[in-house]
Amino acid sequence: MHLFTDIILLLTAAVVVVLLFERLGLPPLLGFIAAGVLTGPYGLGFVTDVHQVEMIAELGIVLLLFLIGVELSIKQFLQMWRITIVGGGLQMLVTAAVAAPLAFVFGLEPPRAILWGMLVALSSTAIALKLLSTRAEMNSPHGRVSLGILIFQDLMVAPLILIIPLLGESGSATSAIGGRVLLGLGVGVVVIILARYAVPYVLKFVVRVRSSEVFLFAILVLSVGAALVSARAGLSAALGAFVAGLLISESEYAEHVVAEVLPFRDVFFGLFFVSIGMLFDVRVLFAMPLSILGLTVGIVAVKAGIIMVICRILGLPWRTGLVAGLFIAQVGEFAFVLMTEGTRVGLIGGTSYQLLLASAVFSMMMTPLAVKMADKVRSMGEDAGKDIKAEPEDSVSRLRDHVIIAGYGLNGQNLARVLARQEIPYVVIEMNPVTVERLEESGTEVIFGDAGRPSILEHAGIATARIMVIAISDAAATRRAVATAHRLNPACHIVARTRFMNEVEPLQKLGASEVIPEEFETAIEIFVRVLQTYLLPRSIIESLVAQIRSDSYSVLRSAETYGPPTPTLSRLLGGAAIEAIQIPEESHLIGESIRGADLRHSTGATVIAIRRGTQFTPNPPPDTTLQQDDILVLLGDRDDIVRAAKYIKDPNDPRG
């Protein structure tokens, strides 16, 4: 119970502090660290057993590295290869090459100095991409430079985790180091084999069960199991999780995996940062404030300058490089992961740990100020002609002003066919793996996943979509999808299908622009066909339908009179009646023309249309010859119609 009490205290503090930081415009990540400082042994002392919290927080690291592996797109990496490989590689190498010697000069041993260089070289993917996305600058020149460098840094996290234990080995442990390298290569071979043959078939089998719970459990077993196997093999648990993510990254289930695991990742990773804050000794701020300030400013200035120089080497304008540098000049969240590994092998601790931890946190806090400086730099003008060209995007990210179809049942299929015929771009979100495979084979843009998950909708381009059509049979899933889509893009026109009328108002409150209840649409179709049979003018029928739909079908839900009365057929025709009568085989009218039959003079009824087989002829010519089984549409009062019916069916001509 003591552990549960600690967790509740930490979560409560995290909620309060993160909300406060959000109001101040600071990243939530810093709020988690501050919550740990506040509740930890160096703060108010509410929680003293840091070790137990760290054990739970390690699951956050495992899930984080797992999702990094899943989200790393090989296609995206290849599309941005010049910025990613050359720019990202130079940034990490040069930054580490500058930071490590400086750390050595200030008294750190070479292995510890190298670790410092590695830590300083990493930037915060979460903070930088959040800022770029919020400011709609992801596709800007500096946004693409930042993204390329951050991709390379994320790729390097797993190898760096593997290197840290090697730095902790003694110089005589060459054989152990060589064995670990061989073990790492062996893991790589196993990864390739599993990625090609085993994992895809396992996932297909799990997905066909059509249970989100089973799918989630399978993913957790895969990620945590890979981490455990890696740890038992003498490698990093985080590295094993990263490898497990790579196994899934190129499958059609990658986006759904991210959507399912993301909430768990966020909770446990938040606890990881809380645990980092619990280890921070606030007394260091008072003991060495100038050292912390100098190190923080030095890290930001050196990283921004290095990135600017690298961009010039790549032929990009200096302003683009400087702006990108200011966006990613902070120390990143993965530095804390590496610090944890370094602490485990004895490479970092004590005063140096506290100094680097404080500097990393303050460099993150400086990011909003650095972004404001970036705005001033950009206001100085851009060398547009020399700027980086837009890198190719994947097919879904290129979609603009498109339609998102959630659910590919009969309604979704019919809509997709119409959109394709009109050349309107669309993307499908579907949970049926068989349907997804079929659509992928046909070249249709399709995403496997739950349309109620933010990451799935973001991947489908909800931010730039014009319309989202939700044709899901599950009422709860429809509500989630509507609420999430409206939150992510309030301007998107959301059309939701539901089976029952009582779902209309709740869906509209959640953000649906239009809700189409199947039971009332069926009723509308029935009365439209009835009114068409009675030859009510199309304009009046369409007006009725529009009136019913415009007020959420209230005329069908209530027994009360709705609005002004609509003209009925009898009122329109002044009491006249319309009737359809078929000519039997014994009728004396067979072979006669309409003029010769003289129905109007003999009965008072007028022939206004003839139906012959599938052909319908309104207002037929007088010389039209009548045939057996013709259906005559007659207009007259009720007595006229009765006389006409007897007259048509009489085998003998009454006039004779």
Residue, then its C-alpha position, 0 to 999 in steps of 0.5 A: m500500500h505504501l507504493f500505491t500511496d506514493i504513486i497517487l501523491l506523485l500523480t496528483a502533484a504532476v497534474v497540478v504542476v503540469l497544469l500550472f506550467e501549461r498556463l505559464g507556457l512551459p512544456p509539460l515535461l518540465g512540469f513532471i520534473a518540477a513535480g518530482v522535485l517538489t515531492g521528492p526527498y530534496g523537496l517537501g519529502f512526501v515520497t522518499d523511496v525513489h528506487q520503487v518509483e524508478m522501477i515503475a518509471e523504467l517501463g516508461i523508458v521501455l515503451l518510449l524506445f519501443l514507440i521510437g522504433v515503431e515511428l521511425s519510418i525508413k521511407q522518411f529517413l531515405q527521403m531526407w537522407r542528406i539532412t538526416i545523415v550528413g546534417g544529423g551525423l555532423q551535429m552529433l559528432v561535432t557537438a560531442a567533439v566540442a563538449a567532451p574535451l571541455a568536460f575533460v579540461f574541467g576535470l572529468e575522466p575520458p569515459r565520463a567526458i565522452l558521456w557528457g559529450m553524448l548527452v549534450a549532443l542530444s536535443s528534445t524531440a518532444i519540445a522541438l516538434k511540439l513547438l514546430s507543430t503548434r506554429a505550423e512550421m513543420n514543413s518550413p525550411h528550418g522545420r525540415v532541418s530540425l526534423g532531419i537532425l532529430i530523426f538522426q538523434d533518435l536513431m542514435v539513441a539505441p547505439l548510444i545505450l549500447i556504448i555506455p556500458l562499454l565506456g564503463e569497462s576497464g581497459s583490460a576488458t577487451s574480450a568482454i567488449g568484443g563479445r558484447v559487440l558480437l552479441g549486438l551483431g547477433v541481435g541484429v541478425v535475429v531482428i532481420i529474420l524476425a522482421r521478415y518472417a515471424v512478427p508479421y504473421v503473429l500480428k496478422f493472427v492477433v489482429r484477426v481475433r478482432s479484440s483490441e484487448v488481445f492486440l494491446f496485450a500482444i504488443l506489450v508482451l512483444s515490447v516488454g518481452a524483447a526488453l527482458v530478453s535483451a537485458r538477460a543477454g547483457l544488453s540494455a533493456a531499452l535497446g531490446a524494446f527499440v528493436a521490437g519497435l523496428l520489427i513493426s515499423e514497416s507493417e500496416y499495423a504500425e499506426h494502430v500500435v502507436a495509438e494503443v500504446l501511446p497512453f501507457r507510454d505517456v503515463f509511465f514516461g511521465l513517471f520517469f521524469v518525475s523520478i528524475g526530478m526526485l533525484f534533483d537536489v535543489r541545494v545545487l541551485f544555491a551552491m553553484p548558480l553561476s556554474i549552472l547558468g554558464l553551462t546552460v547558456g554555453i550548451v544552447a549557444v554552442k549547439a545553435g552555432i554548430i547547427m548554423v555552420i553545418c547548414r552552411i556546409l550543406g549550402l543552406p542560408w545561415r538564417t535557416g541554420l540559426v533558426a533551426g539551431l535555436f529550436i533544437a539547442q536544448v538538451g533532450e529527454f533522451a539525455f535523461v535516459l542515457m544519464t540513467e544508464g550512465t548512473r547504472v554503470g557508475l559513469i556519472g553521479g554526485t555533483s556532476y550529475q546534479l550540474l548536468l541535470a540542472s543545466a538540461v532542465f534550464s536549457m529546456m526552459m530557455t527554448p521558448l525564449a530561443v524561439k522568440m529570438a528565432d522569430k527576430v532572426r527570420s524577420m531580418g529576411e530569408d534567402a529564398g532562392k538558396d533555401i532547402k527544397a521541400e523533401p518528398e512526403d508520404s502519400v497520406s501527408r500530401l493530402r489536402d482538402h480531402v475526405i477521411i472515411a472511417g469505416y469501410g462497410l457498405n456506406g464507406q465503399n459506396l462513398a469511396r466509389v463516388l469520390a474516386r469517380q469525381e477524383i476527390p482525394y480520400v483516405v480510409i481508416e479501417m479496423n478489419p485487417v482483411t479489408v486493409e490488406r485488400l485496399e492496400e493491394s488495390g492502391t487505396e490510401v488506408i490506415f489500420g487503426d481506431a478512428g477515435r485515436p488522435s495519432i490515427l487521425e493525425h496520420a490520416g491528415i485530420a488537420t488538413a481534411r475538409i470532411m470526415v465521414i464516420a460510418i462505424s457500427d459501434a456507437a461508442a466508437t462513433r462518439r470517440a471519433v467525433a469528439t477526437a476529430h472535432r478537437l483536432n480540427p474544429a473546422c472539419h465538417i464531420v458527418a456521422r452515421t448512427r443507427f438510432m435517433n437518440e444518438v443524434e443530439p449527443l453526437q452533435k454536442l460532441g462536434a458532428s456537423e451532420v448526423i444521419p440516423e439510419e432508422f429515420e433515413t429509411a422512413i424518409e425513403i419510404f415516404v418519398r417513394v409513396l409521394q412519388t407514386y401519388l405524383l406529388p411534385r418533386s419540388i414539394i417532396e424535396s422541400l419536405v425532406a430538406q425541412i425534416r433533415s434541417d431540424s434533426y428529424s424532429v417532425l418524425r420524432s414528435a406527434e405534434t404538427y411541425g411547422p406550417p402544413t404542407p399542401t397535400l395531394s387532395r388540396l393541390l388537386g382540389g379534391a380530385a383523385i389519381e388512380a392507376i388501373q391495368i387493362p385486362e386481357e378481355s377489355h374492349l379497349i385493347g387495340e383502341s387509341i386513347r382518342g377512340a377509347d373516349l374515356r373522358h367523355s364516357t366516364g369523366a376521368t382523364v388519362i394523364a400517363i401510361r406505364r407499359g412494362t418498364q416504360f412510363t409515358p406521361n401525358p401520352p399522345p391521343d393516337t397512342t394505341l392501348q395494349q393488354d396489361d397497360i397501366l393507365v394513370l387516371l385523374g378525376d373525382r372518386d365517382d369518375i375513377v369508379r366509372a372508369a374502372k368498370y368501363i376499362k374492365d368491361p369486355n363489351d363496349p358499353r357505347g355499343 
